[in-house]
């Protein structure tokens, strides 16, 4: 969820800078960061690496923010956050159930 939060901030920053001359779209290599986090022990200890998004057309002012792309990323991020939240709630419910079952024994 930390990774999703960091990406949300970057996408919001990209949108805020859509009219800033020379601004380059920033992103996180989500797949690489997710894989790195899976092998960290303990997980979540590092700040994700920010990269410049590649392959985006550059406007005459040097800016390459594509609002359609950023809107899609916001929607993707919201979906991923919702799924991660559901998993976390499920895990917490399992732990709560185990604790409550253990008290009665």
Sine and cosine of phi, psi and omega as CSV:
sin_phi,cos_phi,sin_psi,cos_psi,sin_omega,cos_omega
0.00,0.00,-0.47,0.88,0.06,-1.00
-0.90,0.44,-0.65,0.76,0.02,-1.00
-0.90,0.43,-0.66,0.75,0.02,-1.00
-0.91,0.42,-0.63,0.78,0.03,-1.00
-0.90,0.44,-0.69,0.72,0.02,-1.00
-0.89,0.46,-0.65,0.76,-0.01,-1.00
-0.93,0.37,-0.61,0.79,0.03,-1.00
-0.87,0.50,-0.67,0.74,0.01,-1.00
-0.90,0.43,-0.66,0.75,0.02,-1.00
-0.91,0.42,-0.69,0.73,0.00,-1.00
-0.90,0.44,-0.67,0.74,0.04,-1.00
-0.89,0.46,-0.63,0.77,0.04,-1.00
-0.91,0.42,-0.65,0.76,0.05,-1.00
-0.86,0.50,-0.71,0.70,-0.01,-1.00
-0.90,0.44,-0.68,0.74,0.00,-1.00
-0.89,0.45,-0.47,0.88,-0.03,-1.00
-0.98,-0.21,0.32,0.95,-0.05,-1.00
-0.86,0.51,-0.45,0.89,-0.02,-1.00
-0.95,-0.32,0.19,0.98,0.00,-1.00
-1.00,0.09,0.89,-0.45,0.00,-1.00
-0.85,0.53,0.71,-0.70,0.06,-1.00
0.99,0.16,-0.06,1.00,-0.02,-1.00
-0.94,0.33,0.70,-0.72,0.03,-1.00
-0.94,-0.33,0.73,-0.69,-0.01,-1.00
-0.86,0.50,0.76,-0.65,0.03,-1.00
-0.95,-0.30,0.48,-0.88,0.02,-1.00
-0.42,-0.91,0.01,-1.00,0.09,-1.00
-0.86,-0.50,0.70,-0.72,0.12,-0.99
-0.96,0.28,1.00,0.04,-0.17,-0.99
-0.84,0.54,-0.71,0.71,-0.04,-1.00
-0.89,0.46,-0.74,0.68,0.00,-1.00
-0.90,0.44,-0.68,0.74,-0.01,-1.00
-0.92,0.39,-0.61,0.79,0.02,-1.00
-0.91,0.42,-0.68,0.74,0.03,-1.00
-0.90,0.43,-0.66,0.75,0.05,-1.00
-0.88,0.48,-0.67,0.74,-0.01,-1.00
-0.91,0.42,-0.54,0.84,-0.01,-1.00
-0.92,0.40,-0.45,0.89,-0.04,-1.00
-0.98,-0.19,-0.04,1.00,0.04,-1.00
-0.96,0.29,0.51,-0.86,0.04,-1.00
-0.64,-0.77,0.98,-0.19,0.04,1.00
-0.98,0.19,0.42,-0.91,-0.02,-1.00
-0.94,0.34,0.41,-0.91,0.13,-0.99
0.99,0.13,0.26,0.97,-0.08,-1.00
-1.00,0.08,-0.20,0.98,-0.08,-1.00
-0.91,-0.42,0.48,-0.88,0.13,-0.99
-0.99,0.14,0.72,-0.69,-0.04,-1.00
-0.90,0.43,0.53,-0.85,0.03,-1.00
-0.98,0.20,0.74,-0.67,0.03,-1.00
-1.00,-0.04,0.71,-0.70,0.02,-1.00
-0.84,-0.54,0.33,-0.95,0.12,-0.99
-1.00,0.04,0.79,-0.61,0.00,-1.00
-0.89,0.45,0.71,-0.71,-0.05,-1.00
-0.98,-0.19,0.40,-0.92,0.13,-0.99
0.98,0.19,0.22,0.98,0.01,-1.00
-1.00,-0.07,0.67,-0.74,0.02,-1.00
-0.91,0.41,0.66,-0.75,-0.01,-1.00
-0.99,-0.13,0.76,-0.65,0.04,-1.00
-0.98,0.22,0.14,-0.99,-0.04,-1.00
-0.85,0.52,-0.49,0.87,-0.02,-1.00
-1.00,0.07,0.06,1.00,0.03,-1.00
1.00,0.02,-0.04,1.00,0.01,-1.00
-1.00,0.08,0.63,-0.78,0.02,-1.00
-0.83,-0.57,0.37,0.93,0.02,-1.00
-0.95,0.31,0.78,-0.63,0.05,-1.00
-0.92,-0.39,0.94,-0.34,-0.09,-1.00
-0.90,0.44,-0.54,0.84,0.06,-1.00
-0.89,0.45,-0.69,0.73,0.03,-1.00
-0.89,0.46,-0.69,0.72,-0.03,-1.00
-0.91,0.40,-0.61,0.79,0.05,-1.00
-0.90,0.43,-0.63,0.77,0.04,-1.00
-0.90,0.44,-0.68,0.73,0.01,-1.00
-0.90,0.43,-0.61,0.80,0.06,-1.00
-0.88,0.48,-0.69,0.73,0.01,-1.00
-0.91,0.41,-0.69,0.72,0.04,-1.00
-0.87,0.50,-0.71,0.71,-0.03,-1.00
-0.89,0.45,-0.66,0.75,0.03,-1.00
-0.88,0.47,-0.66,0.75,0.02,-1.00
-0.91,0.42,-0.71,0.70,0.02,-1.00
-0.89,0.46,-0.64,0.77,0.01,-1.00
-0.90,0.43,-0.65,0.76,0.03,-1.00
-0.88,0.47,-0.68,0.73,0.01,-1.00
-0.91,0.41,-0.70,0.71,0.01,-1.00
-0.89,0.46,-0.63,0.77,0.03,-1.00
-0.90,0.44,-0.64,0.77,0.03,-1.00
-0.90,0.44,-0.69,0.73,0.05,-1.00
-0.88,0.47,-0.69,0.72,-0.01,-1.00
-0.90,0.44,-0.68,0.73,0.04,-1.00
-0.87,0.49,-0.66,0.75,0.01,-1.00
-0.89,0.45,-0.70,0.72,0.03,-1.00
-0.89,0.46,-0.69,0.73,0.01,-1.00
-0.90,0.43,-0.63,0.78,0.04,-1.00
-0.89,0.45,-0.64,0.77,0.03,-1.00
-0.91,0.42,-0.68,0.73,0.02,-1.00
-0.91,0.42,-0.70,0.71,0.02,-1.00
-0.86,0.51,-0.69,0.72,0.01,-1.00
-0.89,0.46,-0.68,0.74,0.01,-1.00
-0.90,0.44,-0.64,0.77,0.01,-1.00
-0.91,0.40,-0.71,0.71,-0.03,-1.00
-0.92,0.40,-0.62,0.78,0.03,-1.00
-0.92,0.39,-0.56,0.83,0.00,-1.00
-0.94,0.33,-0.46,0.89,-0.01,-1.00
-0.95,0.32,-0.53,0.85,-0.06,-1.00
-0.99,0.14,-0.20,0.98,-0.10,-0.99
-1.00,0.07,0.00,0.00,0.00,0.00
